[in-house]
């Protein structure tokens, strides 16, 4: 007898229990795969977002790195300039100290020379006084005023020479003080640079 449902096409021919199991396994596997694909897509989206975030951070860090390099170059340039200024100031200080030492030596020499001249002047003055004491008995009272005038004139000349030497000593002392004043701001500037 022919099955009417087969003729009408409403029934699946040769449908067995194993076919149904296969179909059931297929649908179940399909659902599992769809879930896995959905999960993988979700993970992929998360990784894409994380990658974009990391790329953005990397770009920002690269910008910061460039800024730091530029700042480092500027600081290195300033450091080199400071070293050059310091070397120049040290050279100037050395020259100033040498000049100062030269002035000290000149002043010492001048003082020694002045002391010798003063001693010589005192000896000459003492000799003149002694001579005048001895000559008082030799010369007449009329010539005594002339001799005294000559002695006073010599004394005046020697005093003028002494005053001139003292003025020279004073000028040298003022020059020394001026050099010290010029040296002091340079030393202060070097100390500020060092700090």
C-alpha positions in Angstrom: 0.0 0.0 0.0 1.4 3.4 -0.9 1.6 6.1 1.8 -0.5 9.1 0.8 1.7 11.5 2.6 4.6 10.4 0.5 2.6 11.0 -2.6 1.5 14.5 -1.4 5.0 15.3 -0.5 4.2 16.2 3.1 6.4 13.5 4.7 10.1 13.1 4.4 10.9 9.9 2.7 13.3 7.5 4.4 13.3 9.5 7.6 14.9 7.4 10.3 15.8 7.9 13.9 19.6 8.3 13.0 18.7 11.1 10.6 16.9 12.9 13.4 19.9 12.4 15.7 22.3 13.8 12.9 20.0 16.8 12.4 19.8 17.4 16.1 23.7 17.2 16.4 24.0 19.5 13.4 21.7 22.1 14.9 23.4 21.9 18.3 26.9 22.2 16.7 25.6 25.1 14.6 24.4 26.9 17.8 27.7 26.2 19.6 29.6 27.6 16.6 27.4 30.6 16.4 28.0 31.3 20.1 31.7 30.8 19.6 31.8 33.1 16.6 29.8 35.7 18.6 32.2 35.4 21.5 35.3 35.6 19.2 33.8 38.7 17.5 33.2 40.3 20.9 36.8 39.5 21.9 38.1 40.8 18.6 36.1 44.1 19.0 37.6 44.5 22.6 41.1 43.8 21.2 40.6 46.3 18.4 39.5 49.0 21.0 42.5 48.1 23.2 44.8 48.3 20.2 43.4 51.8 19.3 43.9 52.9 22.9 47.5 51.6 22.9 48.2 53.3 19.6 46.9 56.6 20.9 49.0 56.2 24.1 52.0 55.3 21.9 51.5 58.5 19.8 51.2 60.6 23.0 54.3 59.0 24.5 56.2 59.7 21.3 55.2 63.4 21.4 56.3 63.5 25.1 59.6 61.8 24.1 60.2 64.4 21.4 59.5 67.2 23.8 61.9 65.7 26.4 64.6 65.3 23.7 64.2 69.0 22.7 64.3 70.1 26.4 67.4 67.9 26.9 69.1 69.6 23.8 68.3 73.1 25.2 69.6 72.2 28.6 72.8 70.8 27.2 73.3 73.9 25.1 72.7 76.1 28.2 75.1 73.9 30.2 77.8 74.3 27.5 77.2 78.1 27.4 77.5 78.2 31.2 80.8 76.2 31.1 82.2 78.6 28.5 81.1 81.6 30.6 82.6 80.1 33.7 85.9 79.4 31.8 85.9 83.0 30.5 85.3 84.4 34.0 88.1 82.2 35.5 90.4 83.5 32.8 89.4 87.1 33.6 89.9 86.4 37.3 93.3 84.9 36.7 94.3 88.0 34.7 92.9 90.3 37.4 94.8 88.4 40.1 98.0 88.6 38.1 97.5 92.4 37.6 96.6 92.8 41.3 99.8 90.9 42.3 101.8 93.1 39.9 100.3 96.3 41.6 101.1 94.9 45.0 104.7 94.3 44.0 104.9 97.8 42.5 103.5 99.3 45.7 105.9 97.4 47.9 108.8 98.5 45.7 107.6 102.1 45.8 107.2 102.0 49.6 110.7 100.6 50.0 112.1 103.2 47.6 110.2 105.9 49.5 111.5 104.6 52.9 115.1 104.7 51.5 114.6 108.3 50.2 113.1 109.4 53.5 116.0 107.9 55.4 118.4 109.6 53.0 116.5 112.9 53.4 116.6 112.6 57.2 120.3 111.8 57.1 121.0 114.8 54.8 118.8 117.0 57.0 120.7 115.8 60.1 124.0 116.5 58.3 122.9 119.9 57.3 121.9 120.7 60.9 125.2 119.5 62.1 127.1 121.5 59.4 125.2 124.6 60.3 125.9 124.1 64.0 129.6 123.8 63.1 129.6 126.6 60.6 127.9 129.0 63.0 131.3 129.5 64.6 133.0 129.9 61.2 130.6 132.4 59.5 130.0 135.9 60.6 126.6 136.8 62.0 125.9 138.8 58.8 126.2 135.6 56.6 124.3 133.4 59.0 120.8 134.4 57.7 121.8 133.6 54.1 123.1 130.2 55.1 119.9 129.5 57.1 117.8 130.6 54.1 119.8 128.2 51.9 119.3 125.4 54.3 115.5 126.1 54.5 115.4 126.2 50.7 117.0 122.8 50.5 114.7 121.5 53.2 111.7 122.8 51.3 112.9 121.1 48.1 113.3 117.8 49.9 109.9 118.2 51.5 108.4 118.9 48.0 110.0 115.7 46.7 108.6 113.8 49.6 105.1 115.2 49.0 105.3 114.2 45.3 106.3 110.6 46.2 103.5 110.4 48.6 101.0 111.6 45.9 102.4 108.9 43.6 101.9 106.3 46.3 98.3 107.5 46.8 97.6 107.2 43.1 98.9 103.6 43.0 96.8 102.8 46.1 93.7 104.2 44.3 94.4 102.1 41.2 94.7 99.0 43.4 91.4 99.7 45.0 89.8 100.2 41.6 91.1 96.8 40.4 89.7 95.2 43.5 86.3 96.8 42.8 86.3 95.5 39.2 87.3 92.1 40.3 84.5 91.8 43.0 81.5 91.9 40.6 83.1 89.3 38.3 83.6 87.0 41.3 80.0 87.6 42.4 78.7 86.8 38.8 80.7 83.6 38.7 79.2 82.5 42.0 75.7 83.3 40.7 76.4 81.2 37.6 77.7 78.3 39.7 74.5 78.3 41.8 
